[in-house]
Amino acid sequence: MSPLLPKMPLGDFVEDAVNWIDAAFGFILDGISGILNFLLGLFLDILLYLPNWLFIVLFIVAAYFLTRRNWKIAAIGGIGFFVLDNLQLWSASMQTLALVISSAVIAMTIGIPVGILSAKNDNVKSAIKPILDFMQTMPPFVYLIPAVIFFGLGNVPGLIATIVFAMPPGIRLTDLGIRQVPTELVEVADAFGSTPMQKLVKVQLPVALQTIMTGVNQVIMLSLSMVVIASMIGARGLGLQVLEGINKVDIGLGFEAGLGIVIIAIILDRLTQGLTPE
């Protein structure tokens, strides 16, 4: 059946807009690509600098003290990294970890200020709500198309697509945490003559920290869920090994790499939960 009206040229419009952005702002996109490449490389160099065994030992010690002497989380992390090393997935795991950490850091660096602004201004919340809905409901594969056009193949477009997909929970939960701060506390801060910045830093953010950390946890988990998808446009790490296992119908390779992603997810999930104030 033919449509009631002629088809809207929506796809052509979007394609023309993307091509115009690429042509007009190519030098800016190249600069962004260089910065993100440097950030990814920096995290990866840090993660690969130490011998595997020393990294595991330092992680156990750091996790133990950072999570208020929670030996279970430290043990889970130590065992998880030992398994990754034993399966000879260390380098790929560090590449995946660098991608996840970079995307989570950038997503929360943008997401927390936007969430605070949204909590402070209902008009801002109304404006960004449909954008966040769009970002969360759009299939992740669609993000790969403009990412490849703007940044080519490799880790950077994978990082960009991961940031866009993972950012919304960080914004929403920061907004929620700030809005849930008891009115009485805010009124007390006002009564003592606190400036808006003092009120935010000394009252609202500390009270909302648990909710914000939940947002951090969700951003990290969503970043990990993009690992395999990002590998389709050249992102390195465990996701690429899973993709190779699928292409070669290599069950062993795919299972081991998939297990590596699960282990990293468990480690990061337990660690962020341990860092969350009670």
N, C-alpha and C positions, 0 to 999 in steps of 0.2 A: 504494500500500500504506500502511496505517495504521501508525504507530510502535508498538513493543512496549509503551511506556509513554506516558502523557500528556505532551505537550510541557512542558518546564520553562519557567517564565515568566522566562527570563534577560533577554530584551530589555526586558520591562516593569520588571524590577528595576533594570537599569542606567539606564533612562529616569527612574524615580522617584528614584534616587540623584542623578543629575545635576540634576534639578529641585530637589531638597532643598538641594543644595550652592549652587545659584544663588540660592535664596531665603534661606538662612541666612547665607551669606557674601558677599552681593552687594556690601556696602560694601568688603570686602577686595579683591574682584575689581576694583571700580572704582579702588581705589588702585593695584593692580598695573597696570591698564590705563593710568592716568595716568603712572606711572613709565616704562613701556615706550614710550609715545608720546613722552615727553620724550627718552628715550635715542635713539630713532630720529630724531627731529627734530634732535637735537644732532649726530649723525653726518652727517645730510644737509646741515645748514647748514655744517658744516666742509668737506664735499666740494664744495659749490657756492659757497663763499665766494670762491675765487680764480677768475680768468679761466681758460678752458680751457687756453690755451697755457702759462700759468704753472704750472698744476697738472701738466701733462705734464713740463715741464722739472724741477720740483722732485721729481717722482716718479722720474725718471731718475737724478738726482743722489743721492737718498736710497737708491734700490735699489742703485746702484753701490757705495756705501759700506757699507750694511747687509749686503750679500751678499759681503763681503770682496773688493771690487773685481771683481765678476763682470760684465763689460760686456755679456755676452750676455743675462743676465736683465734688465738695465736697458734694453737695446735692444728686447727683446721687449715689455716693459711700455710703453715709449714708443710703439712702432709700434702696439700694440694700442689704446691710448687715442687715438692719432691717427685710427685707423680708426673708432672709435666716434664721435668728433667729426665726422668727414667724413660719416658716415651719418646725422647729425643725431639720434643716440641718446644724446647726452651726459646730459641730464636723467634719462631713464629708466634709463640705466646707473648713475648716481649713486644713484638710489632703490634699485636692486637691490643695489648695493654696500653701501649703508647697512643694508639688511635682512640681508645675509649677514654683515657685520662684527658687527652687533648680536647676531644669533643665535649666531655663533661665540664671541663674548666671553662671553655669558651661559652658553652650553653648557659652555665650558671652565672658567668660574668655578665652576660646580657640579661639573663632571665630574672635575677634577683632585683636589679634596679627597676626593670620594667614591672615586675610584680609589686614592688613597693609603690611605684607611681600609680599603678592600677588600684591599689588599696586606698591610696590617698585621694583619688579623683574618680568619681563614678563615670564621668564622660570618657575618660581614658579606658576604663574597663569595658564600657559599651562599645568603644571603637575597636579594641583588640580582641574581644570575645569571638566575633566571626572569623577573624584571622587565625586564632588558635584552633577553632573548630575545623577550619579548612586544613591547617597543618596536621592535625591529628587524624582526620578522616581520609585525606588523600593517600592512595596507595604509595608505599615507600618507593616503588620502582619508578614512579613518575618523577621523583626528585632527581633521579639519575640523569634524565635527559638534559635539563638546563645546566646541571653540574658539569657534564661532559663538554657541552658547548662552550661554557665559560672558562673551564679550567683544564680541559683535555682529560687524558686518562692518567690514573695513578692514585696516590694516597690523598691528595688534596680534594678532588671532587668527592671521594668517599667520605672524607671528613666533613665537607660542607653538607652533603646529604644527611649525614648522621646528626649534625647539629640541628638542622631544620626539623628533623623527625623527632629528636629527643627533647627539644627545648620547652614545648608547651607545659608539661607537668611542673617544671621548675617555676615557671611564671605563675601558674594557677595556684600552686601550693604556697608560694611566697605571699601572694595576694590573700589567700585564705588565712594564713598564719597571722598576718598583720591585722586583718579584720577581726580575728578572734581574741585579740588582746582585750582583757576586761576594761570597760569604760572607766571604772573606778581608778585603775592604775594611771590611765592617761590623764584623768582629772587631777590626781595627786601631783603628777609631774607638772601640769600646767599651774597648779597652785603654788608650787615652789619656783615658778618663773623659768622653767626649762625652755630652751630654744627648740624649734622643731627638730634640728639635728640631734641635740642632746636627748630629746624625748625618743627619737627613733633609735639611737645607738644604745642608750642606757636602759630603756624600758621596753620598747616594742620588739626590737630584734631579739634580745635575750628571751623574752617570753615566747616569741614565735619560732625560736630556733628548732624545736623538735619537729614542727610541721615543715619548716624549710629543709631540714635534713632528710625528711621523708621525700621531699621533692628531689634532692640530690640523689637519693637512692633510686628513684624512678628514672631520672635522667641517665644514670649509669646503666641501669638494666635495659632501657630502650636503646642506648648506644650499642650495647652488646648484641641486641637483637638485629642490628643493622650490619653486623660484621660480614655475614655471608653475602648479603645483598650488595654491600659496598665492594666486595671482591670482584663483582661482575664488571666493574669499571676500573679495575687495576689496583685496588687497595690490597696491601700485602697482609700476611698473617695467617691465623688459623682459618679464617673464612675462605681464603684462596685454596687452602688444602682441602676443605670440605667441597668446594666447587670442583677441584681436580678429581676428588673421589667420585663425584657424581658423573663427571664427563667420562671418566675411565671405568665406571662401574666397579670401582675399587672399594669394596665394603669396609675393609680393614682401615684404609687411609681415612675414609670419610668418618668412620666411627671414632677413631682416635682423635681426629681434629675436633669433631663435635663434642667429644668428652672433654677436651681441653677448654672449649668455650664454656661448657657447663661448670667446670672447676673454677675458672676465673670469675664466672658469675657468682658462684657460691662464696668465694673469698671476698669479693668486693661487697656483696650484699651483707655478709656478717660483719665486715669491717665498718661499713657505714652505719649499721645498726648499733655496733659497739661504741661508735663515736657520738651517737645521738644522746643528748642529755635525758635523764629519766625525769 
